[in-house]
Amino acid sequence: MDAQVGRQAYARPRTLVKWSDQLCENDGLGRQAFSFRVLRRNNKWVAFWSIGFLRVSFAKQGDAMSGRLTGKTAFITAAGQGMGKAAALAFAREGATVWATDLKPGPLAELAGVAGITTRQLDATDEQAIARLAAEVGAVDVLLNCAGYVHHGNILDCTPRDWDFSMNVNVRSMYLVTRALLPGMLAKKGGSIINMASIASSIKGLPNRLVYGTSKAAVIGLTKAIAADYVKQGIRCNAVCPGTIDTPSLADRINALPDPVQARKDFIARQPMGRLGTVEDMVPLFVYLASDESTFATGTTFSVDGGMTI
Ligand SMILES: NC(=O)c1ccc[n+]([C@@H]2O[C@H](COP(=O)([O-])OP(=O)(O)OC[C@H]3O[C@@H](n4cnc5c(N)ncnc54)[C@H](O)[C@@H]3O)[C@@H](O)[C@H]2O)c1
């Protein structure tokens, strides 16, 4: 699915790849009174009719995004797969300069050749490594804190070691990466921080998500605290709360359960819309929060959950 995302939906825009023969008439002032043009953009055909000064264009639905992040630099943790990867491709497609980082270098290879994307291996819990990379990257406009880990179990299943590991990956990583990149945003007098929380948090209690739900509730608290501290300095900080999204780690979690077929049915059953979410369901929200379209939004949570919290 991700490969398809990379090839099609989030391919970098290519304008004016092909022009049709133009049917032109000069109106006597050196202008074309009428022309018809077809061009290929994002693998979709777009037609333009020009009549005098009036230009009418028609594009197939879904071809609307382009250039919304032009001039911005975005930094993403956990961009190797799932929602982080989809966000990296979408940000680049919208014209951003993207630093895509992940703990595992392997999955980043697919992003390495994409125009606008620079990849770096980064453990988002490693303070020294974060400092080194922050110095290389310089000031960014957008930070997507996406790194997270799902521990399966209740309080009796969750050992102190499990607790520390989850809180470290899910919360402390965001504290560390934000702390490293915020000074650059302050120098620019602007920035958008997007923290990946979850419906399983202060929003909703879910079975077997003890430390996960606790950590994601902390992410929401962290988000609001940062938003409150920097609202007057042009920094916005928001949390995204997905429902169950079909990503590689979800597949791993399902396959690790005793009855994977039933487990998938159970995950779907808790989604009132009767289906799992996809990364494509989430990407428009990431782009909105990264862009200047969301300049009045800060300190809040954005749930995209298929109706889990109706
Ligand atoms: N998939 C869902 O249903 C769902 C729902 C709500 C929230 N989330 C959250 O969204 C985020 C992304 O999840 P996903 O399912 O899209 O992707 P995923 O879980 O499939 O991939 C996670 C990525 O994080 C990377 N990673 C793990 N530890 C890291 C670390 N210490 N430093 C840097 N990278 C690290 C992994 O290498 C992997 O590439 C997570 O924070 C997750 O908790 C996911």
The ligand as a MOL file (V3000), in Angstrom:
LIG
                    3D

  0  0  0     0  0            999 V3000
M  V30 BEGIN CTAB
M  V30 COUNTS 44 48 0 0 0
M  V30 BEGIN ATOM
M  V30 1 N -1.5420 2.8670 13.2390 0
M  V30 2 C -2.4630 3.2520 14.1080 0
M  V30 3 O -3.5430 2.6640 14.1990 0
M  V30 4 C -2.2120 4.4370 14.9970 0
M  V30 5 C -3.3020 5.0110 15.6420 0
M  V30 6 C -3.0820 6.1330 16.4520 0
M  V30 7 C -1.8070 6.6410 16.5980 0
M  V30 8 N -0.7680 6.0440 15.9550 0 CHG=1
M  V30 9 C 0.5710 6.6150 16.1590 0
M  V30 10 O 1.0700 7.0630 14.9070 0
M  V30 11 C 2.4950 6.9900 14.9140 0
M  V30 12 C 2.9560 6.2400 13.6930 0
M  V30 13 O 2.3560 4.9720 13.6650 0
M  V30 14 P 2.1560 4.1880 12.3060 0
M  V30 15 O 1.2660 3.0250 12.6440 0
M  V30 16 O 1.7820 5.1210 11.2400 0 CHG=-1
M  V30 17 O 3.6040 3.6930 11.9120 0
M  V30 18 P 4.3280 2.3480 12.2820 0
M  V30 19 O 4.0570 2.0340 13.7340 0
M  V30 20 O 4.0110 1.2960 11.2920 0
M  V30 21 O 5.8390 2.7560 12.1110 0
M  V30 22 C 6.4820 3.3840 13.1660 0
M  V30 23 C 7.8520 3.8440 12.7260 0
M  V30 24 O 8.4610 4.3770 13.8850 0
M  V30 25 C 9.8080 4.0630 13.8450 0
M  V30 26 N 10.3670 4.1750 15.1830 0
M  V30 27 C 10.1410 3.3720 16.2400 0
M  V30 28 N 10.8630 3.7810 17.2870 0
M  V30 29 C 11.5480 4.8790 16.8930 0
M  V30 30 C 12.4770 5.7340 17.5090 0
M  V30 31 N 12.8770 5.5400 18.7760 0
M  V30 32 N 12.9820 6.7620 16.7960 0
M  V30 33 C 12.6180 6.9680 15.5220 0
M  V30 34 N 11.7580 6.1690 14.8710 0
M  V30 35 C 11.2290 5.1370 15.5480 0
M  V30 36 C 9.8410 2.6610 13.2880 0
M  V30 37 O 11.1050 2.3140 12.7700 0
M  V30 38 C 8.7560 2.7440 12.2180 0
M  V30 39 O 9.3060 3.1040 10.9660 0
M  V30 40 C 2.8860 6.3710 16.2340 0
M  V30 41 O 3.2010 7.3830 17.1540 0
M  V30 42 C 1.6140 5.6590 16.6650 0
M  V30 43 O 1.5260 5.4970 18.0590 0
M  V30 44 C -0.9300 4.9580 15.1520 0
M  V30 END ATOM
M  V30 BEGIN BOND
M  V30 1 1 1 2
M  V30 2 2 2 3
M  V30 3 1 2 4
M  V30 4 1 4 5
M  V30 5 2 4 44
M  V30 6 2 5 6
M  V30 7 1 6 7
M  V30 8 2 7 8
M  V30 9 1 8 9
M  V30 10 1 8 44
M  V30 11 1 9 10
M  V30 12 1 9 42
M  V30 13 1 10 11
M  V30 14 1 11 12
M  V30 15 1 11 40
M  V30 16 1 12 13
M  V30 17 1 13 14
M  V30 18 2 14 15
M  V30 19 1 14 16
M  V30 20 1 14 17
M  V30 21 1 17 18
M  V30 22 2 18 19
M  V30 23 1 18 20
M  V30 24 1 18 21
M  V30 25 1 21 22
M  V30 26 1 22 23
M  V30 27 1 23 24
M  V30 28 1 23 38
M  V30 29 1 24 25
M  V30 30 1 25 26
M  V30 31 1 25 36
M  V30 32 1 26 27
M  V30 33 1 26 35
M  V30 34 2 27 28
M  V30 35 1 28 29
M  V30 36 1 29 30
M  V30 37 2 29 35
M  V30 38 1 30 31
M  V30 39 2 30 32
M  V30 40 1 32 33
M  V30 41 2 33 34
M  V30 42 1 34 35
M  V30 43 1 36 37
M  V30 44 1 36 38
M  V30 45 1 38 39
M  V30 46 1 40 41
M  V30 47 1 40 42
M  V30 48 1 42 43
M  V30 END BOND
M  V30 END CTAB
M  END
